[in-house]
Every structure is written in C-alpha cells, then in structure tokens.
C-alpha cells in the first residue's frame, strides 16, 4: 500500500508502515529526524501522487483548545489552519486519518470518530488525541497502561517544546500500521 504521512518530521509513523512492507513516505516543511523516505516541502506538492492511505498531522497551534486564549489575536492564522485541515479531509485519497488534539475542528468540521490516549497503546502518559477517519476503523487499544501521567502538559518552556509535543508515540504508530496497513 502507498502511504503518505503528512506533516510528520519524526518519521515514527512512516517507519512503522515501512517495517510492515508498505511504501510509506513522510512529508513536512522540516527535514526528517530519521533516515527514510521523506519529502521536505508542502504536502500539497505531492498530494496527487496516487496515495492509498494518508495519515495527516496538521499543525495544531491555532486549532487546539490549549491555545484558545490566543485565538482572538490570531484569527488570520487560525483561518488558514482551519482551511488546511478541511482541505486535507476533502482529498480524493481512499483512506484518510487526520490526527489533532481536542480543539475547534470538532465544532467547525465534525466530531472526531475516536479519541485515543497514549496509555491505550503502551505509554504511561495522557494526551487526548482526536482521529477523524475516512474508510478506516477506529484503533483498538493494544496495551492499556496503569499509572498515567500528565507529562506532556508539564513540559517546561523551551525552543523545542512544540516539536516534542507533536511527536507520535511509538505504540500509536505501531497500532496504526498494524490495524490500518
């Protein structure tokens, strides 16, 4: 299967699909952090390359409820983020998963098909993540973990905080590749 992992610089989801024999490519404006098939640039430049599945992680800075206090001053940026999300959702790709934190897309677009947590996939952290799905089943938890921490919310400010918060947990990536591949 030909898989596009849009807006991913880490290569984690891409590599999970590649390990299972799929032709997977990540795409981001940033370079990839791991060697592998990666397109550095705007995803819209390769969107019509015959993908069977797209897993998209559109930037959440102007969409997530965690940034709601700044929405009033970022209306232009937020409108662009909304339009990008909606464009990805409307693409003519047979199977699509769009991942984002809890935010305004649940009102503007539609409720997510599923909300997952890292602790459902072998990680002891909490980080509610919405999935909007097209022709894909909801993910089935693979390893429930007790002793959950709110680590992601307590990360100290740093130049790399946004990057670190956006990386997909390995257990979630593996479940995506196993169950959707």
C-alpha positions as CSV (number, residue, x, y, z in Angstrom):
1,X,0.0,0.0,0.0
2,X,1.2,3.5,-0.8
3,X,1.1,5.5,2.4
4,X,1.6,9.3,2.9
5,X,2.3,10.5,6.5
6,X,1.6,14.2,6.1
7,X,3.1,16.8,8.4
8,X,5.5,14.4,10.1
9,X,9.1,15.2,10.6
10,X,9.9,12.5,13.2
11,X,9.5,9.5,10.8
12,X,7.9,7.4,13.5
13,X,4.6,6.6,11.7
14,X,6.3,6.3,8.3
15,X,8.8,3.8,9.7
16,X,6.0,1.8,11.4
17,X,4.3,1.3,8.0
18,X,7.7,0.7,6.2
19,X,8.5,-2.1,8.7
20,X,5.3,-3.8,7.6
21,X,6.2,-3.7,3.9
22,X,4.3,-0.6,2.8
23,X,5.6,2.1,0.5
24,X,5.5,4.9,3.1
25,X,6.7,8.4,2.9
26,X,6.6,11.2,5.4
27,X,6.3,14.8,4.4
28,X,6.9,18.0,6.3
29,X,8.3,21.5,5.9
30,X,11.1,20.3,8.3
31,X,13.7,17.7,7.4
32,X,13.1,14.2,8.8
33,X,14.8,13.3,12.1
34,X,15.3,9.7,10.9
35,X,16.7,8.4,7.6
36,X,13.9,7.2,5.4
37,X,11.7,8.2,2.5
38,X,10.8,11.9,3.2
39,X,9.6,14.8,1.2
40,X,10.7,18.1,2.6
41,X,8.2,20.7,1.4
42,X,4.5,21.5,1.2
43,X,2.4,18.3,1.3
44,X,0.1,19.9,-1.4
45,X,3.0,19.5,-3.8
46,X,2.7,15.6,-3.7
47,X,-0.9,15.2,-2.7
48,X,-1.9,13.8,-6.1
49,X,0.8,11.1,-6.3
50,X,-1.6,8.1,-6.0
51,X,-1.7,7.5,-2.3
52,X,-3.9,4.7,-0.9
53,X,-3.8,6.0,2.7
54,X,-2.9,9.4,4.2
55,X,-2.3,9.9,7.9
56,X,-2.2,13.6,8.5
57,X,-0.9,15.5,11.5
58,X,-1.8,19.1,10.5
59,X,-0.3,21.8,12.8
60,X,-2.5,22.3,15.9
61,X,-1.1,25.6,17.2
62,X,-4.2,27.6,16.1
63,X,-6.7,24.7,16.4
64,X,-6.2,23.1,19.9
65,X,-8.1,24.2,22.9
66,X,-4.8,24.6,24.8
67,X,-4.2,27.7,22.7
68,X,-7.8,29.1,23.0
69,X,-6.7,32.2,25.0
70,X,-4.8,33.4,21.9
71,X,-7.5,32.7,19.3
72,X,-8.8,36.3,19.4
73,X,-5.4,37.7,18.3
74,X,-4.6,35.0,15.7
75,X,-7.7,35.0,13.5
76,X,-5.9,35.0,10.2
77,X,-3.6,32.2,11.3
78,X,-6.5,30.2,12.7
79,X,-8.5,30.6,9.5
80,X,-5.5,29.3,7.4
81,X,-5.1,26.3,9.8
82,X,-8.8,25.5,9.5
83,X,-8.8,25.7,5.7
84,X,-5.7,23.4,5.6
85,X,-7.3,20.8,7.8
86,X,-10.5,20.9,5.7
87,X,-8.5,20.6,2.5
88,X,-6.8,17.5,3.8
89,X,-10.1,16.0,4.9
90,X,-11.6,16.5,1.4
91,X,-8.8,15.0,-0.6
92,X,-9.6,12.2,-3.0
93,X,-7.5,9.6,-1.2
94,X,-9.3,6.3,-0.4
95,X,-8.4,6.1,3.3
96,X,-7.6,9.1,5.5
97,X,-6.9,9.6,9.2
98,X,-6.4,13.1,10.5
99,X,-4.9,13.5,13.9
100,X,-5.2,16.5,16.2
101,X,-5.7,17.4,19.8
102,X,-9.1,18.3,21.2
103,X,-9.9,21.7,19.6
104,X,-12.2,23.7,17.4
105,X,-12.4,21.2,14.5
106,X,-14.9,19.2,16.5
107,X,-17.2,22.2,16.1
108,X,-16.2,23.6,12.7
109,X,-15.8,20.2,10.9
110,X,-17.4,17.4,12.9
111,X,-16.9,15.4,16.0
112,X,-13.9,13.0,15.8
113,X,-14.5,9.4,15.1
114,X,-12.3,8.5,18.0
115,X,-10.3,10.0,20.9
116,X,-7.3,8.0,21.9
117,X,-4.7,8.3,24.6
118,X,-1.0,7.1,24.7
119,X,-1.9,4.9,27.8
120,X,-4.1,2.8,25.5
121,X,-1.0,1.8,23.4
122,X,1.7,1.0,26.0
123,X,2.7,4.5,27.2
124,X,2.0,5.8,30.7
125,X,1.1,9.3,29.6
126,X,-2.1,11.2,28.9
127,X,-2.6,13.2,25.8
128,X,-6.1,13.1,24.3
129,X,-5.8,12.8,20.6
130,X,-8.7,13.0,18.2
131,X,-8.9,11.0,15.0
132,X,-11.1,11.9,12.1
133,X,-11.4,8.8,9.9
134,X,-12.4,8.1,6.3
135,X,-12.8,4.4,5.3
136,X,-10.8,3.3,8.4
137,X,-11.9,1.6,11.6
138,X,-11.2,3.1,15.0
139,X,-8.0,1.9,16.5
140,X,-8.3,-0.9,19.0
141,X,-6.1,-0.4,22.1
142,X,-3.1,-2.7,22.2
143,X,-1.7,-2.3,25.7
144,X,-3.6,-0.5,28.5
145,X,-1.1,1.1,31.0
146,X,-1.9,2.0,34.6
147,X,-0.2,4.8,36.4
148,X,-0.9,7.6,33.9
149,X,1.0,10.9,34.0
150,X,0.2,14.3,32.5
151,X,3.8,14.6,31.4
152,X,3.1,16.4,28.0
153,X,1.3,19.2,29.8
154,X,4.1,19.8,32.3
155,X,6.9,20.2,29.8
156,X,8.9,23.2,30.6
157,X,9.2,26.0,28.0
158,X,12.0,25.5,25.5
159,X,12.7,26.2,21.9
160,X,11.9,22.5,21.1
161,X,8.8,22.2,23.2
162,X,6.3,22.4,20.3
163,X,8.3,19.8,18.3
164,X,8.5,17.4,21.2
165,X,4.8,17.7,22.0
166,X,3.8,16.9,18.4
167,X,5.7,13.6,18.0
168,X,3.5,10.5,17.8
169,X,4.0,7.8,20.4
170,X,5.6,4.6,19.0
171,X,2.8,2.4,20.3
172,X,0.2,4.5,18.5
173,X,2.2,4.5,15.3
174,X,2.6,0.7,15.5
175,X,-1.2,0.3,16.1
176,X,-1.9,2.4,13.0
177,X,0.4,0.4,10.8
178,X,-0.8,-3.0,12.2
179,X,-4.5,-2.2,12.1
180,X,-4.7,0.1,9.1
181,X,-2.0,-1.4,7.0
